[in-house]
Amino acid sequence: MLFQSYVFVFLFLPVALGGYYLAGRTGDRAAKLWLAAMSFWFYGSFRLEYLFLLAASVLLNYGIARGIRRKAEAGGRAGGLLAAGIAANLAVLVYFKYMDFFIENWNHASGMGLPLLHVALPVGISFFTFQQISYLTDCYKGEIEGSSFLDYMLSIVYFPKLVEGPLVMYAEWGSELAAAGKKRFDAEKLMRGICLFVMGMMKKVILADTFGGAVDYGYSNLEIMHGWDALLLVVFYALQLYFDFSGYCDMALGVSRMFGIELPINFNSPYQAGNIIDFWKRWHMTLNRFFTKYIYIPLGGNRRGRGRMYGNLLVVFLVSGIWHGAGWNFILWGMLHGILYVLTRMWMSRKRAASKEKSERDSQRGFRRGKILRAVSVFLTFCYTAFAWVYFRADSVAQGNRLLSILFSGDFARVNRNLAGYFNLDEFWYILKVLRLDGWEYGHYILMGLITAFSLLLVFFGKNAVQMADKIKPKPWTAVLFAGAMLWCVLAFSQVSTFLYFNF
């Protein structure tokens, strides 16, 4: 069941909301049970058999967490139990997500022909696995004194963030979840949650899926692509992934606000970042906090010299690449980011060491120059991340190399007409026909140019949807505007695709 589906919007969400607030009248426990039951329904709608995997994972990890706390209370050491719990979680993740990758590479290296398992990847397994590892680790560190089974189960299965994040650590979010069902119904918060949900849905349904159609066509037909086509595919996928993930994050936060529960912000205009370090403070923020707390700091962080710090950072980005997908292209993508991240840290360290006080005139001059340098750095950071996304999207390193070779081949023929066709949405194409622009030689490319230009302006200069939703006032024109936007999205549901991060 997707957020952007008839079943979710017209059946699941109204039933979940109505039942939650009705159950809350009898107590917060009833409200939480209802929310957990609806979350299991939501997850089971993707593939019923993996619902049992999720339930078993929750039961196993809660039992291990209780064992860790009991040993700690008794003055014993629970390191072995923690290691066993982490190993069990990773074993399940490796089996479902990476076994075919390992078998393929073993067959290639050894010449053997072991059959692939072809096991379907459970939706969101990387997210709920990492979240449970964080819970076990925090219990071991004493950061979590304890929680009821219901609160723990709900922290894992809570449907707005179950399949694509944010990756919430219980130590940070437990108090917010514990208050679920106790808060009174807040009509204004519900309204803002609906507005945020609609804004996220427009990003996904109208923008991400429009770019996605062109991207899928281009990657499937690289043999007929030329230089301009390749460049547009690089930009289109960067925008598709941006609006796809940003749209999900907005919808997740919006749905959660309808229940009176605040999720942590997971996306903060990353293409407005001036360098790769700033980019990773804005993109998938909760995952980065997880890697920092559970990988980077345990490896030594920056406490053991710069050389060790840079090595630790590369390990983090290697793990990030592996986490995102089972393929050498994901590993290459992770290392591309890791190498630039380390080089940027080196450059920033040298720059800080060489900085001196400047006169007021120099400061004013530096301010003007700084704005120009800021714009250039934002543009260059976007270009680097967009080219790195090529390997994130490609089926293999070879396909990514093929696309880049087309781009730099110098063969810049007119843009493939079929690419432009994915942007000629019926609701806009009709306007072009009325204006008699459809018969113009370049008329077929007008909407592609307008939609791409609008999207670039939005990602570079637009405000976050969360910031916009917080300022919305309950007025009649607001209701009309968002009702119209909702209707537009609903009419486009038949053409939507799954979220890209569902694959991770």
PECOR-V669900 format. One record per backbone hydrogen bond with DSSP energy under -0.5 kcal/mol. NH is the residue of the N-H (numbers start at 1). CO is the residue of the C=O. If there is no record, write none. Layout:
((NH | CO) (NH | CO))
//
This chain:
((5 | 3) (9 | 5) (10 | 6) (11 | 7) (12 | 7) (13 | 8) (15 | 11) (16 | 12) (17 | 13) (18 | 14) (19 | 15) (20 | 16) (21 | 17) (22 | 18) (23 | 19) (24 | 20) (25 | 21) (25 | 22) (26 | 23) (27 | 23) (27 | 24) (31 | 27) (32 | 28) (33 | 29) (34 | 30) (35 | 31) (36 | 32) (37 | 33) (38 | 34) (39 | 35) (40 | 36) (41 | 37) (42 | 38) (43 | 39) (44 | 40) (45 | 41) (46 | 43) (47 | 43) (50 | 47) (51 | 48) (52 | 48) (52 | 49) (53 | 49) (54 | 50) (55 | 51) (56 | 52) (57 | 53) (58 | 54) (59 | 55) (60 | 56) (61 | 57) (62 | 58) (63 | 59) (64 | 60) (65 | 61) (66 | 62) (67 | 63) (68 | 64) (69 | 65) (70 | 66) (71 | 67) (72 | 68) (73 | 69) (74 | 70) (75 | 72) (76 | 71) (82 | 78) (83 | 79) (84 | 80) (85 | 81) (86 | 82) (87 | 83) (88 | 84) (89 | 85) (90 | 86) (91 | 87) (92 | 88) (93 | 89) (94 | 90) (95 | 91) (96 | 92) (97 | 93) (98 | 94) (99 | 94) (102 | 98) (103 | 99) (104 | 100) (105 | 101) (106 | 102) (107 | 103) (108 | 104) (109 | 105) (110 | 106) (111 | 107) (122 | 120) (124 | 502) (125 | 122) (128 | 124) (129 | 125) (130 | 126) (131 | 127) (132 | 128) (133 | 129) (134 | 130) (135 | 131) (136 | 132) (137 | 133) (138 | 134) (139 | 135) (140 | 136) (141 | 137) (142 | 138) (142 | 139) (143 | 138) (144 | 138) (152 | 148) (153 | 149) (154 | 150) (155 | 151) (156 | 152) (156 | 153) (157 | 153) (158 | 154) (161 | 158) (162 | 158) (162 | 159) (163 | 159) (165 | 161) (168 | 166) (172 | 169) (173 | 169) (174 | 170) (177 | 173) (178 | 174) (179 | 175) (180 | 177) (182 | 179) (183 | 179) (187 | 185) (190 | 186) (191 | 187) (192 | 188) (193 | 189) (194 | 190) (195 | 191) (196 | 192) (197 | 193) (198 | 194) (199 | 195) (200 | 196) (201 | 197) (202 | 198) (203 | 199) (204 | 200) (205 | 201) (206 | 202) (207 | 202) (208 | 203) (209 | 204) (211 | 207) (212 | 208) (213 | 209) (214 | 210) (215 | 211) (216 | 212) (217 | 213) (218 | 214) (219 | 215) (220 | 216) (221 | 217) (221 | 218) (222 | 219) (224 | 221) (225 | 222) (227 | 411) (230 | 226) (231 | 227) (232 | 228) (233 | 229) (234 | 230) (235 | 231) (236 | 232) (237 | 233) (238 | 234) (239 | 235) (240 | 236) (241 | 237) (242 | 238) (243 | 239) (244 | 240) (245 | 241) (246 | 242) (247 | 243) (248 | 244) (249 | 245) (250 | 246) (251 | 247) (252 | 248) (253 | 249) (254 | 250) (255 | 251) (256 | 252) (257 | 253) (258 | 254) (259 | 255) (259 | 256) (260 | 257) (261 | 256) (263 | 261) (268 | 282) (272 | 269) (273 | 270) (279 | 275) (280 | 276) (281 | 277) (281 | 278) (282 | 278) (282 | 279) (283 | 279) (284 | 266) (284 | 282) (285 | 266) (288 | 284) (289 | 285) (290 | 286) (291 | 287) (292 | 288) (293 | 289) (294 | 290) (295 | 291) (296 | 291) (297 | 292) (299 | 295) (300 | 297) (301 | 296) (303 | 300) (305 | 302) (309 | 305) (310 | 306) (311 | 307) (312 | 308) (313 | 309) (314 | 310) (315 | 311) (316 | 312) (317 | 313) (318 | 314) (319 | 315) (320 | 316) (321 | 317) (322 | 318) (323 | 319) (324 | 320) (325 | 321) (325 | 322) (327 | 325) (330 | 327) (331 | 327) (332 | 328) (333 | 329) (334 | 330) (335 | 331) (336 | 332) (337 | 333) (338 | 334) (339 | 335) (340 | 336) (341 | 337) (342 | 338) (343 | 339) (344 | 340) (345 | 341) (346 | 342) (347 | 343) (348 | 344) (349 | 345) (350 | 346) (351 | 347) (352 | 348) (353 | 349) (354 | 350) (355 | 351) (355 | 352) (363 | 359) (364 | 360) (365 | 361) (366 | 362) (367 | 363) (368 | 364) (369 | 365) (370 | 366) (371 | 367) (372 | 368) (373 | 369) (374 | 370) (375 | 371) (376 | 372) (377 | 373) (378 | 374) (379 | 375) (380 | 376) (381 | 377) (382 | 378) (383 | 379) (384 | 380) (385 | 381) (386 | 382) (387 | 383) (388 | 384) (389 | 385) (390 | 386) (390 | 387) (391 | 388) (392 | 388) (393 | 389) (394 | 390) (400 | 396) (401 | 397) (402 | 398) (403 | 399) (404 | 400) (405 | 401) (406 | 402) (407 | 403) (408 | 404) (409 | 406) (410 | 407) (412 | 410) (413 | 411) (419 | 416) (420 | 416) (421 | 417) (422 | 418) (422 | 419) (423 | 420) (424 | 421) (425 | 423) (428 | 425) (429 | 425) (430 | 426) (432 | 428) (433 | 429) (434 | 430) (435 | 431) (436 | 433) (437 | 432) (438 | 432) (440 | 437) (443 | 440) (445 | 442) (446 | 443) (449 | 445) (450 | 446) (451 | 447) (452 | 448) (453 | 449) (454 | 450) (455 | 451) (456 | 452) (457 | 453) (458 | 454) (459 | 455) (460 | 456) (461 | 457) (462 | 457) (462 | 458) (468 | 464) (469 | 465) (470 | 466) (471 | 467) (471 | 468) (472 | 469) (475 | 473) (479 | 475) (480 | 476) (481 | 477) (482 | 478) (483 | 479) (484 | 480) (485 | 481) (486 | 482) (487 | 483) (488 | 484) (489 | 485) (490 | 486) (491 | 487) (492 | 488) (492 | 489) (493 | 490) (495 | 492) (496 | 493) (502 | 499) (503 | 500) (504 | 501))
//
